[in-house]
Amino acid sequence: MILEDDSTDWVWLKLLCLTIIAALTFEHSQFDIRISELFYSHGQWLIQKDAQPYAFIFYDGPKALLILLALYLITVLILKYRHSLNSISATNSSKLHKFVTPLSIREISYLLTILIVVPTSIALLKGMTHVSCPNHLTLFGGSLPYLNVWQNIVADTPAKCFPAAHASAGFSLYGLAFLPTLKKYRYGIFESVTVLGWTMGLYKMLFGDHFFSHTLVSMLLSLTIACALSSLFFKKKKTTSTIKSITLNV
């Protein structure tokens, strides 16, 4: 993924175009099917849906942690906002700063927005595309034909599997990479979030809930949203520096 230095206000648009290209490319190839075939043998997926301890480690656990993070950020935002309105002693202020987080009110608001907007947007998109999961298809023991996105929309297929919503919850943490306070950690954040999101996405692929492209598009769309909203919350200089640094090291 390489982005040019010019027209930095529209980096998010370039990422969106890349997302669309990726989605259309997989629509006209057999790559998705070939990858899913690696996890399907003799009429069985590699693991069963809801099988433990996998479901707890890769599904319930990450979701619970992300919900706790959102609740923590809401609490911190309230505390910081109240602190900004009230006169507090220097000692109490220092203790509060250590207890909550060094992030500013603007940064916390941005991160909370990303944690909510990314999964919500992808969940809404799933309801519009009506794309089937691999385990719904006749190719993998299901009852539905393999159709492209447009054909699924026209047919109003009951399935809702594209893009990958579960993985998007992990990818929503890309917002951390755009925070000015965490600028020096952005490379590690980007790599860690990518690993987290793909781990969550791969788990769903192992029992046929998603194709490879479902997670790929979810990742790119999450990064697009994080980039677009960062341009609204932060100065152009800081947003540009972050996305350029990330993309030049991918």
ROLO-217292 format. One record per residue (C-alpha): residue in three letters; z negated, x, y negated. Coordinates in steps of 0.1 Angstrom, whole numbers, plus 5000, padded with zeros to 4 digits. Each point is the difference from the previous one (the first is absolute). Example, Ala and Ser with C-alpha at 12.3 -4.5 7.8 and 13.67 -1.06 7.14 Angstrom:
<r 'ala' <4922 5123 5045>>
<r 'ser' <5007 5014 4966>>
// end
This chain:
<r 'met' <5000 5000 5000>>
<r 'ile' <5012 5017 4968>>
<r 'leu' <4998 4985 4965>>
<r 'glu' <5015 5015 4969>>
<r 'asp' <4980 5009 4969>>
<r 'asp' <5021 4978 4977>>
<r 'ser' <4994 4963 4993>>
<r 'thr' <4964 5003 5012>>
<r 'asp' <4992 4965 4987>>
<r 'trp' <5021 4987 5029>>
<r 'val' <4987 5021 5029>>
<r 'trp' <4987 4968 5015>>
<r 'leu' <5035 4985 4999>>
<r 'lys' <5014 5030 5018>>
<r 'leu' <4973 4996 5027>>
<r 'leu' <5009 4963 5002>>
<r 'cys' <5036 5009 5005>>
<r 'leu' <4990 5024 5028>>
<r 'thr' <4980 4973 5016>>
<r 'ile' <5030 4976 5000>>
<r 'ile' <5023 5027 5014>>
<r 'ala' <4975 5008 5028>>
<r 'ala' <4998 4963 5009>>
<r 'leu' <5037 4995 5000>>
<r 'thr' <5007 5032 5019>>
<r 'phe' <4977 4989 5029>>
<r 'glu' <5016 4966 5000>>
<r 'his' <5033 5015 5011>>
<r 'ser' <4987 5025 5026>>
<r 'gln' <4984 5000 5034>>
<r 'phe' <4973 5024 4989>>
<r 'asp' <4972 4974 4999>>
<r 'ile' <5008 4988 5035>>
<r 'arg' <5002 5035 5014>>
<r 'ile' <4965 5009 4986>>
<r 'ser' <4985 4967 5012>>
<r 'glu' <5014 5007 5035>>
<r 'leu' <4978 5030 5002>>
<r 'phe' <4969 4977 4999>>
<r 'tyr' <5014 4974 5024>>
<r 'ser' <5005 5006 5037>>
<r 'his' <5003 4977 5031>>
<r 'gly' <4993 4969 4979>>
<r 'gln' <4968 5014 4985>>
<r 'trp' <4991 5015 4966>>
<r 'leu' <4981 5033 5000>>
<r 'ile' <4968 4982 4990>>
<r 'gln' <4990 4963 4999>>
<r 'lys' <4994 4982 4967>>
<r 'asp' <4963 4998 4991>>
<r 'ala' <4991 5025 5028>>
<r 'gln' <4968 5020 4993>>
<r 'pro' <4991 5025 4987>>
<r 'tyr' <5034 5003 4984>>
<r 'ala' <4997 4967 4980>>
<r 'phe' <4967 5011 4985>>
<r 'ile' <5011 5035 4992>>
<r 'phe' <5035 4993 4986>>
<r 'tyr' <4998 4964 4988>>
<r 'asp' <4965 4985 4994>>
<r 'gly' <4984 5032 4989>>
<r 'pro' <5025 5010 4973>>
<r 'lys' <5002 4965 4987>>
<r 'ala' <4962 4998 4997>>
<r 'leu' <4998 5034 4982>>
<r 'leu' <5027 4990 4975>>
<r 'ile' <4982 4967 4993>>
<r 'leu' <4968 5020 4994>>
<r 'leu' <5018 5024 4977>>
<r 'ala' <5013 4970 4980>>
<r 'leu' <4965 4985 4997>>
<r 'tyr' <4986 5034 4991>>
<r 'leu' <5026 5004 4972>>
<r 'ile' <4993 4965 4987>>
<r 'thr' <4963 5009 4998>>
<r 'val' <5006 5033 4983>>
<r 'leu' <5024 4983 4975>>
<r 'ile' <4973 4975 4991>>
<r 'leu' <4974 5027 4996>>
<r 'lys' <5022 5022 4979>>
<r 'tyr' <5010 4970 4978>>
<r 'arg' <4964 4990 4995>>
<r 'his' <4992 5036 4992>>
<r 'ser' <5027 5002 4974>>
<r 'leu' <4986 4969 4983>>
<r 'asn' <4963 5010 5001>>
<r 'ser' <4981 5029 4986>>
<r 'ile' <4985 5020 5030>>
<r 'ser' <4981 5033 4998>>
<r 'ala' <5017 5032 5008>>
<r 'thr' <4980 5005 5032>>
<r 'asn' <5009 4965 5013>>
<r 'ser' <5036 5005 4990>>
<r 'ser' <5002 5033 5019>>
<r 'lys' <4984 4984 5031>>
<r 'leu' <5025 4971 4998>>
<r 'his' <5029 5023 4997>>
<r 'lys' <4990 5019 5031>>
<r 'phe' <4993 4968 5020>>
<r 'val' <5032 4982 4992>>
<r 'thr' <5031 5022 4996>>
<r 'pro' <5015 5023 4974>>
<r 'leu' <5029 4976 4996>>
<r 'ser' <5005 4982 4967>>
<r 'ile' <5000 4962 4997>>
<r 'arg' <5038 5001 4996>>
<r 'glu' <5004 5020 5031>>
<r 'ile' <4978 4978 5021>>
<r 'ser' <5018 4969 4987>>
<r 'tyr' <5033 5016 5010>>
<r 'leu' <4988 5009 5034>>
<r 'leu' <4986 4965 5006>>
<r 'thr' <5033 4985 4989>>
<r 'ile' <5019 5022 5024>>
<r 'leu' <4977 4991 5029>>
<r 'ile' <5006 4963 4994>>
<r 'val' <5037 5000 4988>>
<r 'val' <5015 5022 5027>>
<r 'pro' <4988 4981 5031>>
<r 'thr' <5005 4966 4983>>
<r 'ser' <5036 5008 4989>>
<r 'ile' <5009 5012 5035>>
<r 'ala' <4983 4969 5016>>
<r 'leu' <5020 4977 4977>>
<r 'leu' <5032 5019 5008>>
<r 'lys' <4994 4996 5037>>
<r 'gly' <4999 4962 4995>>
<r 'met' <5034 5002 4983>>
<r 'thr' <5019 5023 5025>>
<r 'his' <4990 4982 5032>>
<r 'val' <5009 5031 5020>>
<r 'ser' <4989 5000 5037>>
<r 'cys' <4976 5025 5015>>
<r 'pro' <5014 5021 5030>>
<r 'asn' <4978 4981 5024>>
<r 'his' <5016 4967 4989>>
<r 'leu' <5035 5012 5010>>
<r 'thr' <5019 4994 5032>>
<r 'leu' <5005 5038 5000>>
<r 'phe' <4963 5004 5007>>
<r 'gly' <4992 4970 5021>>
<r 'gly' <4998 4975 4971>>
<r 'ser' <5021 4969 4992>>
<r 'leu' <5016 5008 4967>>
<r 'pro' <5033 5018 4994>>
<r 'tyr' <5002 5032 4980>>
<r 'leu' <5013 4991 4965>>
<r 'asn' <5002 5018 4967>>
<r 'val' <4979 4991 4970>>
<r 'trp' <5026 4976 4985>>
<r 'gln' <5006 4983 5033>>
<r 'asn' <4962 4995 5005>>
<r 'ile' <4997 4985 4965>>
<r 'val' <5029 4976 5005>>
<r 'ala' <4987 4990 5035>>
<r 'asp' <4964 4996 4986>>
<r 'thr' <4986 5019 5030>>
<r 'pro' <4963 4991 5005>>
<r 'ala' <4990 5037 5002>>
<r 'lys' <4987 5020 4971>>
<r 'cys' <5001 5037 5009>>
<r 'phe' <5018 5018 4972>>
<r 'pro' <4988 5021 4982>>
<r 'ala' <4968 5012 5018>>
<r 'ala' <4970 4984 4983>>
<r 'his' <4973 5018 5019>>
<r 'ala' <5014 5034 4992>>
<r 'ser' <5004 4991 4963>>
<r 'ala' <4962 4997 4997>>
<r 'gly' <4998 5037 5009>>
<r 'phe' <5029 5009 4978>>
<r 'ser' <4984 4981 4970>>
<r 'leu' <4978 5031 4997>>
<r 'tyr' <5030 5018 4985>>
<r 'gly' <4985 4988 4968>>
<r 'leu' <4974 5028 5002>>
<r 'ala' <5028 5025 4996>>
<r 'phe' <5009 4986 4966>>
<r 'leu' <4964 5002 4985>>
<r 'pro' <4998 5026 4973>>
<r 'thr' <4965 5010 5010>>
<r 'leu' <5011 5008 5035>>
<r 'lys' <5032 5019 4989>>
<r 'lys' <4990 5032 5017>>
<r 'tyr' <4996 4983 5034>>
<r 'arg' <5032 4980 4999>>
<r 'tyr' <5018 5020 5027>>
<r 'gly' <4972 4996 5024>>
<r 'ile' <4997 4963 4991>>
<r 'phe' <5037 4993 5005>>
<r 'glu' <5000 5018 5034>>
<r 'ser' <4968 4983 5012>>
<r 'val' <5011 4965 4989>>
<r 'thr' <5034 5005 5017>>
<r 'val' <4982 5010 5033>>
<r 'leu' <4976 4970 4997>>
<r 'gly' <5028 4975 4993>>
<r 'trp' <5022 5013 5028>>
<r 'thr' <4971 5000 5024>>
<r 'met' <4993 4964 4993>>
<r 'gly' <5037 4992 5002>>
<r 'leu' <5005 5019 5033>>
<r 'tyr' <4971 4981 5015>>
<r 'lys' <5019 4967 4994>>
<r 'met' <5032 5016 5014>>
<r 'leu' <4983 5008 5033>>
<r 'phe' <4998 4964 5010>>
<r 'gly' <5032 4988 4983>>
<r 'asp' <4987 4984 4968>>
<r 'his' <5023 5021 4978>>
<r 'phe' <5031 5021 5000>>
<r 'phe' <5000 5035 4985>>
<r 'ser' <5019 4988 4969>>
<r 'his' <4973 4974 4993>>
<r 'thr' <4975 5027 4994>>
<r 'leu' <5025 5023 4982>>
<r 'val' <5009 4973 4975>>
<r 'ser' <4963 4991 4996>>
<r 'met' <4993 5036 4991>>
<r 'leu' <5028 5003 4975>>
<r 'leu' <4993 4966 4984>>
<r 'ser' <4962 5009 4997>>
<r 'leu' <5009 5032 4982>>
<r 'thr' <5024 4981 4978>>
<r 'ile' <4974 4975 4989>>
<r 'ala' <4974 5028 4995>>
<r 'cys' <5024 5019 4978>>
<r 'ala' <5011 4970 4980>>
<r 'leu' <4965 4988 4993>>
<r 'ser' <4989 5036 4991>>
<r 'ser' <5026 5000 4972>>
<r 'leu' <4982 4969 4986>>
<r 'phe' <4965 5013 5003>>
<r 'phe' <5004 5036 4990>>
<r 'lys' <5020 5021 4976>>
<r 'lys' <5035 5009 5010>>
<r 'lys' <4992 5037 5000>>
<r 'lys' <4973 4997 5027>>
<r 'thr' <5020 4975 5021>>
<r 'thr' <5031 5022 4999>>
<r 'ser' <4980 5031 5009>>
<r 'thr' <4985 4984 5031>>
<r 'ile' <5031 4985 5015>>
<r 'lys' <5020 5032 4993>>
<r 'ser' <4974 5021 5017>>
<r 'ile' <4998 4977 5030>>
<r 'thr' <5037 4996 5005>>
<r 'leu' <5008 5037 4996>>
<r 'asn' <4975 5008 5028>>
<r 'val' <5012 4974 5025>>
// end
